[in-house]
Amino acid sequence: MEVEAATRRFHLWFRGLRALRRDLRSARWADDPSQIGPLVGRFVAHMEDYCSARAEMDPVWTLSAPWASPVERGAAYWLAGWRPTTLVHLLYTESGRRFEAQLPDLLLGVRSGNLGDLSPAQLAQIDDLQRRTVAEEDVLSREMAMVQEGHGAVVAGGGIDVEGIVERVRAVLARADALRVRTMKRAVEILEPAQAAELLVAAADMEIGFREFGVKYGGGGRGE
């Protein structure tokens, strides 16, 4: 029964993601830029709320993600979700793409205010974010590997501490979700609102794109 509830929760979150992507796209090019900041905040809160809800789930379901397609689990998942550094890589990719497209204008001193127009200070902060996030990912990967290899699983008398293993998995997954949220929040802090909107739309495009590809070619996920 719990997996059905978790699947419904995922689909509700996913519908919310689609709506936020639509609203951010509209606000980015609207005449009133004051809409962008609150929408960026709503996007981050949407991610944070979902991670908080996942913390209450059985970690076995979180890790196996039965609502996801095989394509999503195989290509995009690290500790039951996308790698936090993926957001930084996406930021660099979107910035480079826009920079090349508007290079003639930049050489003339015309500033766009989008992701192709990152300042040296912003780039330095993004580089620092990437290095710190990679280090934290490595720690979590090692900890999960130790759980999977059975370190500390055998208790006195030769029995297996199943509850202990489950709690260790829960703790690692919770820290992975916390790192995802923390990375997103820090990236948004570094960027201007319009730049943050572009990054979050690209992140939503990536998440939705994997989902749609998986549903089309990988058999879909549970409850689809």
C-alpha positions in Angstrom: 0.0 0.0 0.0 2.8 2.4 0.8 4.3 2.1 -2.7 1.0 3.1 -4.2 0.9 6.2 -2.0 4.5 7.0 -2.9 3.8 6.6 -6.6 0.8 9.0 -6.3 3.0 11.4 -4.5 5.6 11.3 -7.3 3.0 11.9 -10.0 1.5 14.9 -8.1 5.0 16.3 -7.7 5.7 15.7 -11.4 2.5 17.5 -12.4 3.6 20.4 -10.2 7.0 20.4 -11.9 5.4 20.8 -15.3 3.3 23.7 -14.1 6.2 25.5 -12.5 8.3 25.0 -15.7 5.4 26.6 -17.7 5.1 29.5 -15.3 8.8 30.2 -15.2 9.1 30.2 -19.0 6.2 32.7 -19.2 7.6 34.9 -16.4 11.2 34.9 -18.0 9.9 36.8 -21.0 7.0 38.8 -19.4 7.0 42.5 -19.2 7.0 42.3 -15.4 10.3 40.7 -14.2 9.2 41.0 -10.5 7.3 37.7 -11.1 10.5 35.7 -11.6 11.9 35.8 -8.0 8.8 34.4 -6.3 8.5 31.7 -8.9 12.1 30.7 -8.5 11.4 30.4 -4.7 8.3 28.2 -5.4 10.4 25.9 -7.6 13.0 25.4 -4.9 10.3 24.9 -2.3 8.6 22.3 -4.5 11.8 20.3 -4.6 12.3 20.7 -0.9 8.8 19.6 0.0 9.1 16.5 -2.1 12.4 15.6 -0.5 10.8 16.1 3.0 8.0 13.7 2.0 10.4 11.1 0.7 12.1 11.1 4.1 9.0 9.6 5.6 8.9 6.8 3.1 10.3 3.3 3.5 13.9 3.8 2.1 13.6 0.5 0.1 10.9 2.1 -2.0 12.8 5.3 -2.3 15.9 3.5 -3.5 14.1 1.2 -5.9 11.9 4.0 -7.3 9.2 1.6 -8.7 7.4 4.6 -10.3 10.4 5.4 -12.5 11.1 3.8 -15.8 14.2 1.6 -16.3 15.6 4.4 -18.5 15.3 6.9 -15.6 16.8 4.5 -13.0 19.6 3.4 -15.3 20.7 6.7 -16.8 19.7 9.5 -14.4 19.5 8.1 -10.9 22.3 8.3 -8.2 21.1 7.4 -4.7 17.5 7.5 -5.9 17.7 10.8 -7.8 19.8 12.9 -10.1 23.4 13.8 -9.0 23.6 17.2 -7.4 26.5 18.0 -9.7 24.2 17.5 -12.7 22.7 20.8 -11.9 26.1 22.5 -12.0 27.0 20.7 -15.3 23.7 21.9 -16.7 24.5 25.4 -15.6 27.8 25.4 -17.4 26.2 23.9 -20.5 23.4 26.4 -20.7 25.9 29.3 -20.0 28.3 28.1 -22.8 25.5 27.7 -25.3 24.1 31.2 -24.7 27.6 32.7 -24.5 28.4 31.4 -28.0 25.1 32.6 -29.4 25.5 36.2 -28.1 29.3 36.6 -28.4 29.1 39.3 -31.0 26.9 41.4 -28.8 29.1 40.8 -25.7 32.1 42.0 -27.7 30.3 45.2 -28.3 29.6 45.6 -24.6 25.9 44.6 -24.9 24.9 42.7 -21.8 22.0 40.2 -21.9 21.6 39.4 -18.2 21.0 35.7 -19.0 23.2 32.6 -18.3 25.5 33.6 -21.1 26.4 36.7 -19.2 27.9 35.3 -16.0 30.4 37.5 -14.2 33.9 36.3 -13.1 32.7 36.4 -9.5 29.7 34.2 -10.3 31.9 31.7 -12.2 34.3 31.5 -9.3 31.4 30.7 -6.9 30.0 28.1 -9.3 33.4 26.4 -9.5 33.6 26.4 -5.7 30.1 24.9 -5.6 31.0 22.2 -8.0 34.2 21.2 -6.1 32.3 21.0 -2.8 29.4 19.1 -4.2 31.7 16.5 -5.9 33.4 15.9 -2.6 30.1 15.4 -0.8 28.8 13.1 -3.5 32.0 11.0 -3.1 31.4 10.6 0.6 27.8 9.5 0.2 28.7 7.0 -2.6 31.4 5.4 -0.3 28.9 5.2 2.5 26.3 3.5 0.4 28.9 1.1 -1.0 29.8 0.1 2.5 26.1 -0.6 3.3 25.8 -2.7 0.1 28.9 -4.6 0.9 27.5 -5.6 4.3 29.9 -3.6 6.6 28.4 -3.6 10.1 25.5 -5.8 9.0 26.4 -8.8 11.1 25.5 -8.6 14.9 26.5 -10.7 17.8 25.5 -14.3 17.3 25.9 -14.1 13.5 22.5 -12.6 12.8 21.9 -9.9 10.2 20.8 -6.5 11.5 18.1 -5.8 8.9 16.6 -2.8 10.7 20.1 -1.3 11.1 20.8 -1.7 7.4 17.5 -0.1 6.5 18.1 2.9 8.8 21.6 3.4 7.3 20.1 3.4 3.8 17.5 5.9 5.0 20.2 8.2 6.4 22.3 8.1 3.2 19.2 8.8 1.0 18.1 11.7 3.3 21.6 13.2 3.0 21.6 12.8 -0.8 18.2 14.6 -1.0 19.6 17.3 1.4 22.6 17.8 -0.9 20.3 18.1 -4.0 18.3 20.8 -2.3 21.3 22.6 -0.9 23.0 22.6 -4.3 19.9 24.0 -6.0 19.6 26.7 -3.3 23.2 27.7 -3.6 23.1 27.9 -7.4 20.0 30.1 -7.2 21.8 32.4 -4.7 24.7 32.8 -7.0 22.6 33.7 -10.0 20.4 36.7 -10.8 16.6 35.9 -10.8 16.4 35.7 -14.6 19.5 33.5 -14.8 18.1 31.2 -12.0 14.8 30.9 -13.9 16.7 29.8 -17.1 18.6 27.2 -15.1 15.5 25.8 -13.3 13.6 25.6 -16.6 16.5 23.6 -18.1 16.6 21.4 -15.0 12.8 20.8 -15.4 13.3 20.1 -19.1 15.9 17.5 -18.2 13.8 15.8 -15.6 10.7 15.8 -17.8 12.6 14.7 -20.8 14.0 11.6 -19.1 10.5 10.8 -17.9 8.9 11.1 -21.3 11.7 9.2 -23.0 11.5 6.4 -20.4 7.7 6.2 -20.7 7.9 6.0 -24.5 10.8 3.6 -24.9 11.3 2.0 -21.6 7.8 0.8 -20.7 7.0 3.6 -18.3 6.9 3.5 -14.5 4.4 2.2 -12.0 1.0 3.9 -12.1 1.8 5.7 -15.4 
